[in-house]
Amino acid sequence: MKIVLELHRHAGKTDTKALVDSGATENFIDHREVIRLRLGTKKLVKPLIGYNVDDTPNKHGHIMEYVDLLIKQGNHKKRM
């Protein structure tokens, strides 16, 4: 299922599409979307290994950075 989200950041807000994966253990954003939206990233203290649904490590390697976002859908807001 895909939904439209409104992302708020210091430079304003923008809409983007999100894929809802109810089986995911965390929330993830594609690195190309981070670049496209010019989102600032922060370094993780300890890198994470991303796994695919078949339990194989993701080919893009370890997750080294994260973004801190305020997500709004309708009247619901959540920091992720």
C-alpha positions as CSV (number, residue, x, y, z in Angstrom):
1,M,0.0,0.0,0.0
2,K,1.3,3.5,-0.9
3,I,0.3,6.7,0.8
4,V,1.2,10.4,0.4
5,L,3.0,11.9,3.3
6,E,3.7,15.6,4.1
7,L,7.3,16.0,5.3
8,H,8.1,19.1,7.4
9,R,11.7,20.4,7.7
10,H,13.4,23.6,8.5
11,A,13.3,24.8,4.9
12,G,9.6,24.1,4.5
13,K,7.4,21.2,3.7
14,T,7.0,18.8,0.8
15,D,4.9,15.8,-0.2
16,T,6.3,12.4,-0.9
17,K,5.0,8.9,-1.4
18,A,5.6,6.1,1.1
19,L,5.3,2.4,0.9
20,V,3.6,0.9,3.9
21,D,5.3,-2.3,5.0
22,S,3.5,-3.6,8.1
23,G,6.2,-6.3,8.6
24,A,9.2,-3.9,8.7
25,T,11.1,-3.7,12.0
26,E,11.9,0.0,11.5
27,N,11.1,2.9,9.3
28,F,13.3,3.4,6.2
29,I,13.8,6.1,3.6
30,D,15.6,5.6,0.3
31,H,18.9,7.4,0.1
32,R,17.9,8.9,-3.3
33,E,14.8,10.4,-1.7
34,V,17.0,11.9,1.1
35,I,19.1,13.6,-1.6
36,R,16.1,14.7,-3.7
37,L,14.4,16.3,-0.7
38,R,17.8,17.7,0.6
39,L,17.2,16.2,4.0
40,G,20.0,16.6,6.5
41,T,21.4,13.3,7.9
42,K,23.1,12.4,11.2
43,K,25.6,9.7,11.7
44,L,24.5,6.6,13.6
45,V,26.7,5.7,16.6
46,K,26.6,2.1,15.5
47,P,25.9,1.1,11.9
48,L,22.9,-1.1,11.2
49,I,22.7,-4.0,8.8
50,G,19.6,-3.9,6.6
51,Y,18.0,-7.3,5.8
52,N,15.7,-8.1,2.9
53,V,12.4,-10.0,3.3
54,D,14.3,-13.3,2.4
55,D,16.7,-12.6,5.4
56,T,19.7,-11.8,3.1
57,P,21.7,-8.6,3.9
58,N,20.7,-5.7,1.7
59,K,23.0,-5.1,-1.3
60,H,23.5,-1.4,-0.4
61,G,25.4,-2.4,2.7
62,H,25.2,-1.0,6.2
63,I,23.0,1.9,7.3
64,M,25.4,4.6,8.5
65,E,23.1,7.7,8.8
66,Y,19.6,8.6,9.7
67,V,17.1,11.5,9.2
68,D,14.9,13.0,11.9
69,L,11.5,13.8,10.4
70,L,8.1,15.1,11.5
71,I,5.6,13.1,9.3
72,K,2.0,14.4,8.9
73,Q,-0.8,12.4,7.3
74,G,-4.2,14.1,7.6
75,N,-4.4,15.4,11.2
76,H,-1.9,12.9,12.5
77,K,1.7,14.0,13.1
78,K,4.6,11.7,14.2
79,R,8.3,12.2,14.7
80,M,10.3,9.4,13.0
